[in-house]
Amino acid sequence: MDFKQIRYFVAIAEAGSFSAGARRAFVTQPTLSAAIAALEAELGFSLLERHARGVRLTPRGEEVLETSRSILRQAEQLK
């Protein structure tokens, strides 16, 4: 797991879709998708339910989102 994956996950969750999350994170959608797939594989569970109209967080994804936001806030405080 790396910091970029956490940022990308939060971007998707807040934007509601992979394409909007990619724009928010200033990366291509395939880059974002690959990072999230790797993150989910490493964690061993799905973070997002993919739908034609976007994404929805899984229950575990909701928990990870809260922790991820905390990590990003703490990283900003370090700056």
QUIFENGI-V820871 format. One record per backbone hydrogen bond with DSSP energy under -0.5 kcal/mol. CO is the residue of the C=O (numbers start at 1). NH is the residue of the N-H. Records with the same first field share a line. If there is no record, write none. Layout:
CO->NH + NH
This chain:
2->6
3->7
4->8
5->9
6->10
7->11
8->12
9->13
10->14
11->15
12->16
16->55
17->21
18->22
19->23
20->24
21->25
22->26 + 27
23->26
28->32
29->33
30->34
31->35
32->36
33->37
34->38
35->39
36->40
37->41
38->42
39->43
40->44 + 45
47->58
48->50
49->56
51->54
54->51
56->49
58->62
59->63
60->64
61->65
62->66
63->67
64->68
65->69
66->70
67->71
68->72
69->73
70->74
71->75
72->76
73->77
74->78
75->79
